[in-house]
């Protein structure tokens, strides 16, 4: 079984277990045929804001960034880097981490907390939207070590409330 066969099979398993969404199998092929792939072009990464390294590390960066590439409704609340949008603030901070420490291990991703994300992305916990987004980021690639709804504390003594599920 090829890598892409394994990915497709894993996707089938996820969609088979989904309770709120489903795939209309009869629509997949017509939709794929309708995509204008000839005009898609090559992906263009900005080397000042995206990590570009060895192929496997670049893929790890893109997968990590894509796992947390949501939350634009929170971006007005983020402390942004000068001249950066919310997206490029997050992408650049993740690039800095990859430049200095390489890709995250699976264990590191599974242990990320809201505070880790706040530190990584240069955000101060605020018991509001910023903290909520950092909590969502922490739970996106793995599982947070704080329980939902609980008060969490970093090793430096800062604390915040872990968001509850809605």
FENTAQUI-V566603 format. One record per pair of residues at least 12 apart in sequence whose ideal C-beta (glycine too) atoms are under 6 Angstrom apart, sorted by the first residue. I is the first residue (numbers start at 1). GAP is how many residues later the second one is. Records with the same first field share a line. If there is no record, write none. Layout:
I->GAP + GAP
This chain:
49->39 + 42 + 43
50->41 + 45
51->44 + 47
57->46
60->43
61->37
65->26 + 29
67->73 + 74
68->69 + 72
71->62
74->55 + 59
77->52 + 53
79->44
90->31
93->27 + 28 + 29
97->23
109->32 + 33
110->32 + 33
111->34
112->26 + 30
113->25 + 31 + 32 + 33
114->20 + 21 + 24
115->39
117->17 + 20 + 21
118->16
125->35
127->34
131->29
132->31
135->27 + 28
146->16
148->14 + 16 + 17
149->15
150->12
